[in-house]
């Protein structure tokens, strides 16, 4: 029987408790399994808006020298969770860029577990969170480096932006390293809108709403910077900004 999670479980500690209570075992048994053959490159853009709330789970097995890229937005007005489990073979690469954004009372979260199982694999995760109202944005990212996975290079970069008092964002980065010749780093920062920059723009005649959107755009752009398709990158940015509406 599938273990039903609660907020007492470490991987679900920041989730919406009421949403978890309404889950059934079948909700958690749905995994999308993806296998990339050696040398293959595959990219996927995900927009988890009001048409796609809920829990989305995927397992990626990335073959030798293969490259997997996922770029995601979580903006639904109900509890939304994207959960990724990734296993990297020798010389493989995993690229994740994600943005949780929105207001209301919803919790939106990304949960990643990346296993560097063999030598010379690389991974980069860049996540941005923008929330207002009573909303919450979360990132729980775990990197595991196996004993024989020498020459691993893994990076996590999380930043949260709070637009209104009452909103919150949480980050829980984890590194578990058993190899000794590796480069692994993670960073997390949470703050509010840069009022100096907004004042600077207003002083030069830029309307407050336009200034705010420009600042938010610049903030979230890093999450999609590694996207190889400029048109798709722009579309993701526009989609995320469309969620702002009249947010402060």
N, C-alpha and C positions, 0 to 999 in steps of 0.2 A: 504494500500500500504506500502511496506517495505521502511523504511527510508534509503536513500542511504548515506553512511558515507562520510565524507571528513576529512582532517587532522585537521579541527576545532573541531571535536568531540573528547572528552577527551580520549575515548578508542581507537582512531585511530590516535592520534596526531603524532606518529613517523612512521606511515605507508608510503608506497610509493604512493604519490599523483597521479601519472600518472596511476598506477595500479588501484587505487580506481575509477578513472574517467571512466575506461573501464568496471566496474562492471555493472551487471544488477540485478534487484530484485531477479531473480531466483538464482543468485549466493549466495545470503545471506539467502535464505529460506531453505537451506539444512542443517538440524541438525540431527546428529546421536544420538538418545536417548537410553540410557543404564540404566537398572534398576538392581541393585544387591539385591537379597533377603537377609533377615536377616541371618547372619553367613556365607554368601558366600564370597569367595575370587576369584578375577578375575584380571589378569594381561594382559597388551597389550604393545607390542613394535611397535613403528612407525618410519619409515625412510622416511622422506619427501624430497626426492632427485629430480633429474631432471625428474623422472617418475611421481612424485606426487607434483608438485608445486601448488600454489593457496591457497584458503581458506578452512580450515578443521575445522568443528565445532561439538562439542559433548556436550551433557548434561548427567551428571551422577547423578542418585539418589542412594545413598548408604545406604542400610537398616541397622537396628540395629545390631551392632557387625560385620558388613561386612567390607571387605577390598578391595579397588580398587587401582591398581598400573598402572601407565602409564609412560613409558620411551620413549623418543622421540629425534630424530635428525632432524633438519631442515638445509639442505645443498643445496637446489635447486638453480640454477642460475637465477631464477626469483622470484618475490615477493611470499613469503610463510608465512602463518599465521595459527597457531594452536590455537584454542580458546576453552577453557574448562569451563563449568559451572557445579559446583559440589555442591550437597546438602547432608550433613551428618546427619544421624540419631544418636540416642544414642549409644555411644561406637564404632562408625564406624571409619575407618581410610582411609585417602587418601594420597597416595604416588606419587609424581611427580618428575621425573628426566629428565631434558632436556638440549640439547646442540644445539645452533645455531652456525654454522661454515661455512665459505666460503669467497671467494673474489669476484672480479667483482664489479658490482654496485647494486647487489640485496639487498633487505631488507628482513630479516627473523625474525619472532617474535612469541613469546608465550604470550598468554593472558589468565589468569586464574581468575576465581571468585569462591571462595570456601566459602560456607555458612555453618557454624556450627549451625545447627538448633536446636539441642537437646544436653543434657549434655554429658560430658565424651568422646566426639569425639576428634580425633587427626588428624593432617595433617602435612605433611612435603613436602616442595618444594625446590629442589636444581637445580639451573639453571646456566649453564656456557655458555659464549659467546666468540667465537674466530673469529676475522675477519681481513681482509687485503684488499688492493686495495681501492675501494671506497664503500665497503660494510657496511651494518649496521645490528647490532643484537639488538633486543629489548626484554624486559620482563616487562609486565604489570601485576602485581599480586595483587588481592584484596581479603582480608579475612574479612568476616562478622561473628560476633558472636552474636547470638540472645540473648534476655534478659534472657531466661531460660536456656541457654546453659552453665551452670556452669561446672567447671572442664575441660574446653576446653584447649587443648595444641596444638598450631599452630606455625609453623616455616617456614620462607622463607629465602633462602640463595642464593644470586645472585653475581656472579663475572664475569667481562668482561676482555678479553685480546685483546689488539690491537697490531697486528704484523707489521703494516705499518702506516705511517702518511697518513691520508686521510680516513681511516676507522673510524667507530664510533660504540658506543654501548650505549643504554639507558635503564634505569631501573625506574619503577614507582611503588614502593610498597605502598599498602594502607591497613590500619587496621581500621575497624569500630566495636567497641566493646560496647555491651550494658549489658553484664554480669560483675560481679565484682570478681568472683573467677576463674581467667583464667591465663594461661601462653601463651603469644603471643610475637613473636620476628621476626624481619626481619633485614637483613643486605645486603648492596650492596657495592661493591668495583670494580673499573675499573683501569687498569694499563697496562704496557707494559711488555715484556719478561724480566725475571730476568737475567740481563747480568752477574751478579756475578756468578750465578749458571752455566750459559753457559760457561763462561771462565774457571770455575773450571773443568768442564767436558772436555773441549778442552785441558786443561793443562795435563790431564791424558790420552790423546790420542784418545778421542772419536771424530769422525768426526762431523763437525758442523751440518750437516743435521740430523744425528742420535741424537745429543744432543738436537736439537730443538724439534724433535718429542717426545723424552722422557719427556721433560718439558711440552709440550702441553698435552701429554697423562696423566701425573700426574695432570695437571690442570683440565682436563675434567672428570677424573675418579670419582671424588666425585659425579657427577650427576647420576652415575649408581651404586654407592656403595651399595645401598639398594636392588638391584636386587637379587632375591632369586635363580636365575639360573646362575651359574658361566659361563657356556658356552655362554649363551645369552648375558651376561654382556661383555664378551670378544669380541663377535661379534659386539656389538654396538660400543665399543671402537675402534676396527679395522676399522669399517665403517667410523666413524668420522675422524680418522687419514688419511684415504685414500683420503680425500678431500684436505688435505694440499698441495700435489704436490710440487711445487717449491716455495711456499710462504716463505717469509723471516722469 
